Structure formats: C-alpha cells, structure tokens
Amino acid sequence: MRHPPYGPRELGRTGVTVPPLGLGCAPLGNLYRAVPEPRARAVVRTALATGAGYFDTAPHYGVGLSEERLGRALRGQDRATYTLSTKVGRRLRPLASGERAAGEGFVDTPARARVWDLSRDGIRATLDASLTRLGVDAVDIVYLHDVEDRLREVYETGFPALAELRAQGVVRAVGFGMNHSDALARLVADLDVDVVLCAGRWTLLERTALDDLLPVCARRGTSVVVGGVYNSGLLADPSPGAPYNYAPAPGAVLDRARQLAYVCAEFDVPLKAAALRFPFGHRAVAAAVVGAATPDEMAENARLFTHDIPDGLWHTLVARGLLDPDLPLPLND
C-alpha cells in the first residue's frame, strides 16, 4: 500500500532520508506572533515523539531565532534520530546603532538584519553561522532560499558554492526552497539538484507545480518537499477572512475551499487531513513540512496525517469538478 505515506524516503540519490511529515520551523521564529520559549521547545519535542523528525529552518525565520530555539530544543537528542535542513542566501549581521530591524512578518526578534549574499564566501559564512546557532556540526540539507529574483547570482556563484560543499562532504543534499514552481523547474532542469522545497504550489487548491516542476523532478530524480499545504491557512479553516497566499482569500477561492470541506465532511475526513495527504499523489513528493506554533497543533497534524481517507473522496472531488481529472491522486493501492 502506498498511502498513508508511512516510512522514511530518500532524497534523490543522496542517502539522506526524511519522514513523510516534517516540522516547518518558521513559527519558532515568532512568525506573526510571539511563541514563548518553553512552548517552542515543546513543539519540537512533540514532533520527535510523533515521528515527524525532519526539521526545516532558515536564518530568515526570526533573523536566526528559529535556528537558535531549534538548536536548544534538540540539545542532547541523538543526531541520528532526526534530519535537519536550513537555508542560505540571506546572511545575518548585527543592527547598526539606531537601525531598526525589518520584521518581514516576524515579531520580537533579535537585533539583527538580513543581507542578501549569494557569494561563495557569503554562503559558507551563512552556513557556519547557522551551525553555531543550531549547535550541530552539520545539517543534512541546505536550500538556497527565495532566490527567484537572483537567478544570475544563483548560476554564477550560489549553486556552485552549494555543489562544492556537497562535493566536500560538508552537506549531503542541496537544493532550492521557494514559492515559485516555474523558477524551481528551470533550476532543476539546468542543475544537479537533489531536492526542492516548494511552498503553496501543489495543494488541493493549486496545481501549478504539476504543470511545470513535478514532471522535471520526476525525470531528473529530484525529490520534492512540499510546504504550504494549507495555502497560508485557508485549507485549515475556510472561514471569511481566512488567509490565502499571505492575504485574505478572494471570494471564489474561499468558496472552492468551502466546497472541498463539504465533500470531505461527507466522507468523515477533515479538510486538513485531505490537504496533508493530497500532495503525495505524485511520485516525486518525498515529504511535507507543516508549521506548528503549539504542541497541540503539531500533534493534530501528526494525527491527521495518518487519517483513513477512502479513495471515494478523491473520485468524488474529481466528479464534482473540485479537482482536475488529470491530477495524480493519493489512492490506496
């Protein structure tokens, strides 16, 4: 049986494995709201306890706060029991006297600023600083982060620097993380990419990645980690004012999300469970990373991830025009 997606999956041909459900650690960096330190630690411990031992973080998340908190929460944990990824592209520096930090969605953050730096030395320095904050000797995966508008630098210095780190054994898997599946598709086609983290473009509401990224990943043997399965929250709670792609959902999109929820209810399947499972219909998808700001949220995601979903739900969504008929479905083989 292919689904539910139990068991670890290898990323490309790297030997790096991830559980199918991981924790996206942006909330640990105080994304939109402050998370107390004990709660952040409890979220990480809950992820470990539920088998979601893949942690994805970045210097961007709370200007280093997410990495610091994740490192403290994992201190003393056997390094072989979890997989860890971080990102490069934004280097951090202390704030100058009188300078104010740009929050970029994060609150109550350390006194640091982000600086774009895709140079070879900048990427190495960024990774070294991340390792210090995380309190580990190495991470398993490094992504170039949100570089869709810096592709020239990616080709000239950014990706060659990552490939060099991989060749030296400093990191085992390299790739890209962003919301833009078209840019990811180009990069996978052109470069030796092990894994990509694609957020929000392969969900119950969006098929963009199927039309550009997923076919080239399948052809090239590149694994896909899916983020943003709830499309910023709309597929978690499709109520008026719910966010979709970081803004209030347009009326037509909200209506479609509600219709998805109605059909799911007919099959006694929570909408969130369907949203978590859907991406695994495509064979290139190795894992989904989902954020959690409380241990209860993490436990709920883990529980819903293995919720029994009958094939009839997917066929009904297609029959009612809520999913396109050419989509690969996560059927119970």
Phi, psi and chi 1 to 4 in degrees:
 res  aa     phi    psi   chi1   chi2   chi3   chi4
   1 MET       -  133.5  179.3  177.7  -73.3      -
   2 ARG   -87.3  -28.2 -162.6  160.4   43.1  118.2
   3 HIS  -133.3  142.9  -60.7  -76.1      -      -
   4 PRO   -61.2  153.2  -19.7   31.9      -      -
   5 PRO   -79.6   76.8   26.8  -31.4      -      -
   6 TYR   -80.9  160.8  -64.6  118.6      -      -
   7 GLY    85.2  154.8      -      -      -      -
   8 PRO   -71.3  152.5   26.4  -33.5      -      -
   9 ARG  -124.9  139.9  -77.7  114.1 -176.0  -84.7
  10 GLU   -81.0  140.8 -176.9 -179.6    7.5      -
  11 LEU   -89.8  112.6  -60.1  179.0      -      -
  12 GLY    57.4 -128.9      -      -      -      -
  13 ARG  -121.5   37.3  -65.8  169.9  -68.5  -85.2
  14 THR   -91.1  -18.6   63.8      -      -      -
  15 GLY    83.8   -9.0      -      -      -      -
  16 VAL   -78.9  128.0  176.1      -      -      -
  17 THR  -115.8  150.5   60.4      -      -      -
  18 VAL  -132.4  146.2  -67.5      -      -      -
  19 PRO   -69.5  156.2   27.2  -33.3      -      -
  20 PRO   -66.3  -21.9   20.8  -31.2      -      -
  21 LEU  -116.5  128.5  179.2   64.3      -      -
  22 GLY  -126.9  172.4      -      -      -      -
  23 LEU  -104.3  119.9  176.8   65.4      -      -
  24 GLY   -81.3  124.6      -      -      -      -
  25 CYS   -99.6   16.3  -65.6      -      -      -
  26 ALA   -59.1  -40.9      -      -      -      -
  27 PRO   -60.9  -26.1  -27.5   37.2      -      -
  28 LEU   -68.1  -17.7  -57.2 -171.9      -      -
  29 GLY   -93.3   17.8      -      -      -      -
  30 ASN    65.4   50.3  -70.4  -11.7      -      -
  31 LEU   -71.7  115.9 -179.9   62.9      -      -
  32 TYR    70.5  -31.3  -55.5  132.7      -      -
  33 ARG  -149.0  151.2   53.6  177.6  168.6  154.6
  34 ALA   -75.3  135.8      -      -      -      -
  35 VAL  -112.8  120.3  174.6      -      -      -
  36 PRO   -60.4  148.7  -21.0   32.1      -      -
  37 GLU   -54.9  -46.7  177.8   82.3   13.9      -
  38 PRO   -60.7  -35.8  -23.5   34.5      -      -
  39 ARG   -68.5  -40.6 -172.4 -172.0  -57.5  164.2
  40 ALA   -59.5  -43.1      -      -      -      -
  41 ARG   -63.7  -39.2 -173.3  177.4  -60.2  113.4
  42 ALA   -67.2  -34.4      -      -      -      -
  43 VAL   -61.3  -46.1  169.5      -      -      -
  44 VAL   -64.4  -43.5  174.9      -      -      -
  45 ARG   -64.2  -36.8  -62.7  -65.6  168.9   84.4
  46 THR   -66.5  -40.3  -57.0      -      -      -
  47 ALA   -58.5  -45.4      -      -      -      -
  48 LEU   -62.1  -42.7  -71.7  166.2      -      -
  49 ALA   -67.6  -27.3      -      -      -      -
  50 THR   -95.7    4.3   56.4      -      -      -
  51 GLY    87.6    5.7      -      -      -      -
  52 ALA   -92.5   58.9      -      -      -      -
  53 GLY   -89.4   40.2      -      -      -      -
  54 TYR  -118.8  120.6  167.5   35.1      -      -
  55 PHE  -115.5  123.7  -59.5   96.9      -      -
  56 ASP  -114.3  123.5  175.2   68.2      -      -
  57 THR  -135.0 -172.1 -174.6      -      -      -
  58 ALA  -169.9  150.3      -      -      -      -
  59 PRO   -58.1  -32.4  -24.4   34.1      -      -
  60 HIS   -59.9  -31.3  172.3   59.5      -      -
  61 TYR   -74.2   99.1  -59.9  159.0      -      -
  62 GLY    70.5   29.9      -      -      -      -
  63 VAL    40.0   54.2  -76.8      -      -      -
  64 GLY    98.2  -13.9      -      -      -      -
  65 LEU   -63.8  -40.2  179.7   62.1      -      -
  66 SER   -60.2  -45.8  172.5      -      -      -
  67 GLU   -62.7  -43.2  -69.0  179.1  -41.9      -
  68 GLU   -62.7  -45.6  -69.7  169.3  -21.0      -
  69 ARG   -67.4  -40.7  -76.0  179.3  157.8  175.8
  70 LEU   -61.9  -42.8 -178.8   58.8      -      -
  71 GLY   -60.9  -43.2      -      -      -      -
  72 ARG   -65.8  -38.9  -71.2 -167.6  -71.8  -92.0
  73 ALA   -68.7  -30.1      -      -      -      -
  74 LEU   -91.1   -4.8  -68.9  172.8      -      -
  75 ARG   -58.0  128.9 -170.0  170.1  -61.3  149.8
  76 GLY    89.3  -11.6      -      -      -      -
  77 GLN   -78.7  135.5 -179.7   73.7   23.2      -
  78 ASP   -54.8  120.1 -177.2  -10.0      -      -
  79 ARG   -61.0  -24.4 -176.5   63.9 -177.9   83.1
  80 ALA   -76.4   -7.2      -      -      -      -
  81 THR   -95.0    0.9   62.3      -      -      -
  82 TYR  -148.5  158.9   62.6   89.5      -      -
  83 THR  -112.2  141.2  -56.2      -      -      -
  84 LEU  -132.2  130.8 -172.2   58.1      -      -
  85 SER  -129.0  145.6   63.1      -      -      -
  86 THR  -136.6 -172.3 -168.1      -      -      -
  87 LYS  -136.1  159.0  -54.7 -178.2 -178.6   76.2
  88 VAL  -131.7  167.1  -67.9      -      -      -
  89 GLY   127.4  -37.6      -      -      -      -
  90 ARG  -111.3  115.8  -65.2  174.9  176.5   92.9
  91 ARG   -90.5  147.1  177.1  171.1   47.6   80.7
  92 LEU  -103.7  145.4  -57.6 -177.2      -      -
  93 ARG  -140.4  157.6   62.5  164.5  175.2   79.6
  94 PRO   -65.3  150.4  -17.6   30.1      -      -
  95 LEU   -68.8  142.8  -69.1  178.5      -      -
  96 ALA   -74.1  163.4      -      -      -      -
  97 SER   -57.8  124.9  177.8      -      -      -
  98 GLY    82.7   -5.6      -      -      -      -
  99 GLU   -80.1  142.7 -177.6 -178.4    9.9      -
 100 ARG  -106.7  140.8  -63.2 -172.0   63.0 -179.7
 101 ALA   -74.9  146.2      -      -      -      -
 102 ALA   -86.1  115.8      -      -      -      -
 103 GLY   -66.4  -43.7      -      -      -      -
 104 GLU    51.7   42.2  -61.5 -169.1   37.2      -
 105 GLY    95.5  -11.1      -      -      -      -
 106 PHE  -104.3  145.0  -64.6   89.5      -      -
 107 VAL  -121.8  158.8  -58.3      -      -      -
 108 ASP    48.4   56.2  -66.6  -11.9      -      -
 109 THR  -105.6  163.9   57.1      -      -      -
 110 PRO   -62.2  164.2  -22.5   33.7      -      -
 111 ALA   -81.3   73.3      -      -      -      -
 112 ARG  -136.3  160.3  -56.7 -178.0 -175.4  118.3
 113 ALA  -123.5  153.6      -      -      -      -
 114 ARG   -94.9  140.0  -55.1  167.7 -178.5   87.2
 115 VAL  -132.8  124.2 -179.8      -      -      -
 116 TRP   -64.9  131.0  -75.4  102.8      -      -
 117 ASP  -157.1  103.8 -169.6  -17.1      -      -
 118 LEU  -107.9   17.7  -86.1   67.3      -      -
 119 SER   -72.8  161.3   69.0      -      -      -
 120 ARG   -58.6  -49.8  177.5  178.6  178.8  -86.0
 121 ASP   -66.2  -37.4  -70.0  -14.5      -      -
 122 GLY   -64.4  -40.9      -      -      -      -
 123 ILE   -66.6  -42.0  -77.7  175.3      -      -
 124 ARG   -64.3  -41.6  -75.1  175.5  172.7  -97.4
 125 ALA   -66.1  -39.2      -      -      -      -
 126 THR   -63.1  -44.9  -60.5      -      -      -
 127 LEU   -65.0  -42.4  178.8   57.4      -      -
 128 ASP   -59.7  -41.2  -74.4  -15.5      -      -
 129 ALA   -67.0  -37.1      -      -      -      -
 130 SER   -63.8  -42.7  -70.7      -      -      -
 131 LEU   -60.6  -38.7  -64.3  177.1      -      -
 132 THR   -64.0  -45.9  -62.1      -      -      -
 133 ARG   -65.0  -37.6  -73.7 -171.4  -69.3  -90.1
 134 LEU   -78.4  -19.0  -71.6  162.7      -      -
 135 GLY    70.4   33.1      -      -      -      -
 136 VAL  -128.5  162.6  -64.4      -      -      -
 137 ASP   -83.0  -24.4  -65.6  -31.3      -      -
 138 ALA  -159.1  151.9      -      -      -      -
 139 VAL  -105.5  163.1  -64.8      -      -      -
 140 ASP   -85.7  -35.2  -57.6  -71.9      -      -
 141 ILE  -134.2  137.5  -51.5  154.4      -      -
 142 VAL  -125.2  127.5  175.7      -      -      -
 143 TYR  -107.6  140.9  -60.8  106.4      -      -
 144 LEU   -77.5  130.2  -85.9  161.3      -      -
 145 HIS  -108.6  121.2 -165.6 -167.0      -      -
 146 ASP    55.1   47.0  -66.9  -19.1      -      -
 147 VAL  -103.3   22.1  -68.6      -      -      -
 148 GLU   -62.4  -24.1   62.4  -85.7    1.8      -
 149 ASP   -97.9   10.1  -65.5  -33.8      -      -
 150 ARG  -133.4   39.3  -59.1  172.0 -178.6  -86.5
 151 LEU   -66.7  -33.5  -67.2 -176.1      -      -
 152 ARG   -59.8  -45.2  179.8  174.4  176.6  178.3
 153 GLU   -65.3  -34.4  -65.5  170.7   80.6      -
 154 VAL   -59.2  -49.6  167.8      -      -      -
 155 TYR   -69.9  -36.2  -76.2   94.7      -      -
 156 GLU   -79.3  -42.9  -70.3 -179.5   -9.3      -
 157 THR  -133.1  -38.4   60.3      -      -      -
 158 GLY   -62.9  -58.1      -      -      -      -
 159 PHE   -70.8  -39.5 -169.3   77.1      -      -
 160 PRO   -54.8  -36.0  -29.2   37.2      -      -
 161 ALA   -65.3  -41.5      -      -      -      -
 162 LEU   -66.4  -43.4  -82.8 -167.2      -      -
 163 ALA   -61.6  -36.2      -      -      -      -
 164 GLU   -65.7  -42.0 -177.1  177.0  -49.9      -
 165 LEU   -62.7  -38.2  -69.0  171.9      -      -
 166 ARG   -66.1  -44.1  178.2  178.2   58.9 -172.1
 167 ALA   -63.5  -31.7      -      -      -      -
 168 GLN   -82.2   -5.1  -65.9  170.4  -13.4      -
 169 GLY    80.1    9.7      -      -      -      -
 170 VAL   -68.7  -37.0  175.2      -      -      -
 171 VAL  -137.2  150.6   63.1      -      -      -
 172 ARG   -96.6  -27.5  -61.2  167.3   65.9 -163.7
 173 ALA  -139.9  141.3      -      -      -      -
 174 VAL  -133.3  154.6  -60.7      -      -      -
 175 GLY  -177.0 -150.8      -      -      -      -
 176 PHE  -136.0  146.9  -62.6   89.3      -      -
 177 GLY  -130.4  123.4      -      -      -      -
 178 MET  -167.7  175.8   64.7 -179.6   77.8      -
 179 ASN   -92.1   -8.2  -61.2  -39.4      -      -
 180 HIS  -101.9  101.4  -62.3  -94.6      -      -
 181 SER   -70.3  -26.9   60.0      -      -      -
 182 ASP   -67.4  -42.7   53.8  -13.0      -      -
 183 ALA   -66.0  -40.4      -      -      -      -
 184 LEU   -60.5  -41.0  -73.6  171.3      -      -
 185 ALA   -61.8  -42.2      -      -      -      -
 186 ARG   -63.0  -43.9  172.5 -177.5  167.2 -176.7
 187 LEU   -66.6  -40.9  -67.9  163.7      -      -
 188 VAL   -64.7  -38.7  170.4      -      -      -
 189 ALA   -65.7  -34.1      -      -      -      -
 190 ASP   -93.2  -26.5  -69.7  -13.1      -      -
 191 LEU  -124.3  165.8  -57.9  169.0      -      -
 192 ASP   -87.9   80.7 -178.6   16.9      -      -
 193 VAL  -100.5  128.6 -180.0      -      -      -
 194 ASP   -80.6  -40.6  -60.3  -49.1      -      -
 195 VAL  -156.5  146.1   55.4      -      -      -
 196 VAL  -125.5  147.6  -66.3      -      -      -
 197 LEU  -109.2  109.2 -160.9  170.7      -      -
 198 CYS  -109.9  119.1  179.8      -      -      -
 199 ALA  -104.7  123.7      -      -      -      -
 200 GLY    81.9   -1.8      -      -      -      -
 201 ARG  -106.9    1.7  -56.2  -71.6   80.3   82.7
 202 TRP  -139.9   84.1  179.5 -131.1      -      -
 203 THR  -140.8  177.2   72.0      -      -      -
 204 LEU   -57.8  -24.7  -81.1  174.1      -      -
 205 LEU  -102.9  -15.7  -72.5  169.6      -      -
 206 GLU  -135.2  132.0  -67.8 -149.3   28.4      -
 207 ARG  -114.1    9.5   59.3  166.0  -67.6  154.7
 208 THR   -50.4  -45.0  -49.7      -      -      -
 209 ALA   -64.8  -27.0      -      -      -      -
 210 LEU   -68.0  -27.9 -178.8   64.9      -      -
 211 ASP   -87.4  -13.5  -62.8  -35.4      -      -
 212 ASP  -135.1  -54.2   45.0   35.3      -      -
 213 LEU   -79.9  -50.6  174.9   63.5      -      -
 214 LEU   -61.1  -40.6  -66.3  172.8      -      -
 215 PRO   -61.8  -40.6  -23.8   35.0      -      -
 216 VAL   -71.6  -32.5   69.4      -      -      -
 217 CYS   -64.9  -43.0  -74.5      -      -      -
 218 ALA   -62.8  -39.8      -      -      -      -
 219 ARG   -69.3  -37.1 -173.8  172.8   70.9 -111.1
 220 ARG   -92.6   -6.4  -63.2  -85.0  -75.6  166.9
 221 GLY    75.2   26.0      -      -      -      -
 222 THR   -93.8  129.4  -61.1      -      -      -
 223 SER   -81.1  154.0  -65.4      -      -      -
 224 VAL  -120.4  126.8  177.4      -      -      -
 225 VAL  -103.1  128.3  173.9      -      -      -
 226 VAL   -99.0  130.0  176.7      -      -      -
 227 GLY  -116.5  171.7      -      -      -      -
 228 GLY    62.9   35.5      -      -      -      -
 229 VAL   -64.9  -22.0  -64.7      -      -      -
 230 TYR   -94.6    6.6  -59.8  142.6      -      -
 231 ASN    48.8   55.5  -77.7  120.3      -      -
 232 SER    73.8   -1.5  -59.6      -      -      -
 233 GLY   133.1  -17.4      -      -      -      -
 234 LEU   -60.1  -40.2  179.3   58.5      -      -
 235 LEU   -81.9   -3.0  -72.6  172.9      -      -
 236 ALA   -89.9  -35.0      -      -      -      -
 237 ASP  -155.8   89.9  178.7   16.3      -      -
 238 PRO   -78.8   66.3   28.9  -33.4      -      -
 239 SER  -108.4  160.7   57.0      -      -      -
 240 PRO   -53.5  134.5  -26.8   35.2      -      -
 241 GLY    86.0   -2.1      -      -      -      -
 242 ALA   -62.4  144.8      -      -      -      -
 243 PRO   -78.9  146.9   27.3  -33.4      -      -
 244 TYR  -141.4  117.4  170.7   72.8      -      -
 245 ASN    53.4   45.2  -70.2  -17.6      -      -
 246 TYR    70.3   17.5  -46.7  106.7      -      -
 247 ALA  -145.9  162.5      -      -      -      -
 248 PRO   -56.8  137.1  -26.9   35.9      -      -
 249 ALA   -67.2  132.7      -      -      -      -
 250 PRO   -60.4  154.8  -19.6   30.9      -      -
 251 GLY   -56.7  -43.3      -      -      -      -
 252 ALA   -65.9  -37.8      -      -      -      -
 253 VAL   -70.8  -40.6  178.9      -      -      -
 254 LEU   -60.5  -42.9  175.0   61.4      -      -
 255 ASP   -62.4  -41.1 -177.9   63.2      -      -
 256 ARG   -65.9  -40.5 -176.1  170.0  163.7 -135.3
 257 ALA   -61.9  -39.1      -      -      -      -
 258 ARG   -65.7  -40.2  -75.1  177.4  157.0  179.3
 259 GLN   -63.7  -39.1  -68.1 -179.8   57.8      -
 260 LEU   -59.2  -42.5  -71.7  165.2      -      -
 261 ALA   -64.8  -38.9      -      -      -      -
 262 TYR   -62.4  -45.5  -65.5  151.1      -      -
 263 VAL   -66.1  -41.6  176.0      -      -      -
 264 CYS   -57.9  -41.4  -73.8      -      -      -
 265 ALA   -63.2  -33.4      -      -      -      -
 266 GLU   -60.3  -27.8  -68.5  177.5   22.1      -
 267 PHE  -104.2   12.2  -72.5   84.5      -      -
 268 ASP    55.9   39.7  -66.5  -38.9      -      -
 269 VAL  -117.6  121.0  173.2      -      -      -
 270 PRO   -60.9  142.3  -20.6   32.4      -      -
 271 LEU   -56.0  -39.5  176.9   60.4      -      -
 272 LYS   -62.7  -36.2  -70.1  174.1   71.1  173.1
 273 ALA   -64.6  -42.6      -      -      -      -
 274 ALA   -65.1  -39.5      -      -      -      -
 275 ALA   -64.6  -37.6      -      -      -      -
 276 LEU   -68.5  -37.7  -79.9  165.0      -      -
 277 ARG   -81.9  -33.5 -175.0   73.9   53.8   78.0
 278 PHE   -50.4  -46.8  170.6   77.7      -      -
 279 PRO   -59.2  -22.8  -23.6   34.4      -      -
 280 PHE   -76.6    1.9  -70.9   87.1      -      -
 281 GLY   -66.0  -24.3      -      -      -      -
 282 HIS   -94.8  134.3 -162.0  -78.4      -      -
 283 ARG   -68.2  -17.6   61.9 -171.1  177.7   92.5
 284 ALA   -77.3  -16.6      -      -      -      -
 285 VAL   -78.1  123.2  173.6      -      -      -
 286 ALA  -100.2  -33.4      -      -      -      -
 287 ALA  -160.3  163.1      -      -      -      -
 288 ALA  -124.4  135.8      -      -      -      -
 289 VAL  -110.5  132.0  -68.9      -      -      -
 290 VAL  -130.3  133.8 -174.5      -      -      -
 291 GLY   -76.2  156.1      -      -      -      -
 292 ALA  -151.8  132.4      -      -      -      -
 293 ALA  -101.9   -7.0      -      -      -      -
 294 THR  -139.8  155.7   68.9      -      -      -
 295 PRO   -61.9  -31.4   12.6  -23.5      -      -
 296 ASP   -64.9  -39.2  -73.7  -14.1      -      -
 297 GLU   -63.2  -41.8  -72.6  179.9    4.6      -
 298 MET   -64.2  -44.5 -179.4   63.8 -114.3      -
 299 ALA   -64.3  -38.0      -      -      -      -
 300 GLU   -65.4  -43.8 -179.4 -171.9   39.7      -
 301 ASN   -59.4  -42.8  -74.0  -26.5      -      -
 302 ALA   -64.8  -39.8      -      -      -      -
 303 ARG   -67.2  -45.7 -176.7  174.8   65.3 -106.3
 304 LEU   -67.2  -28.2  -67.7  174.4      -      -
 305 PHE   -62.1  -30.4 -169.3   68.7      -      -
 306 THR  -105.7   14.5   56.8      -      -      -
 307 HIS   -60.8  138.9 -169.2   91.9      -      -
 308 ASP   -69.2  120.8 -177.3   36.0      -      -
 309 ILE  -122.2  113.1  -59.9 -179.5      -      -
 310 PRO   -72.4  149.0   25.5  -31.8      -      -
 311 ASP   -58.7  -28.4  -69.5   -9.8      -      -
 312 GLY   -58.9  -29.3      -      -      -      -
 313 LEU   -60.9  -49.1  168.5   61.4      -      -
 314 TRP   -65.1  -41.8  -52.0  113.0      -      -
 315 HIS   -64.6  -35.9  -64.8  -46.3      -      -
 316 THR   -69.1  -39.7  -59.1      -      -      -
 317 LEU   -61.4  -37.6  -70.1  172.8      -      -
 318 VAL   -68.1  -46.6  172.3      -      -      -
 319 ALA   -60.4  -32.7      -      -      -      -
 320 ARG   -91.8    8.4  -63.1 -171.2 -171.6  177.4
 321 GLY    77.2   15.1      -      -      -      -
 322 LEU   -90.3  -17.6  -66.7  170.4      -      -
 323 LEU  -130.2  141.4  -68.4  178.2      -      -
 324 ASP   -68.2  145.8  -66.7  -24.9      -      -
 325 PRO   -68.5  -16.1   20.1  -31.4      -      -
 326 ASP   -92.7    3.2   64.1  -30.5      -      -
 327 LEU   -74.2  139.3  -63.6 -178.6      -      -
 328 PRO   -72.3  128.9   26.8  -32.5      -      -
 329 LEU  -106.8  146.9  -58.7  174.2      -      -
 330 PRO   -81.7   68.9   30.7  -34.5      -      -
 331 LEU   -79.7  156.0  -58.4  177.0      -      -
 332 ASN   -84.1   97.1  -61.9  -60.6      -      -
 333 ASP   -73.9      -  -69.2  -14.8      -      -
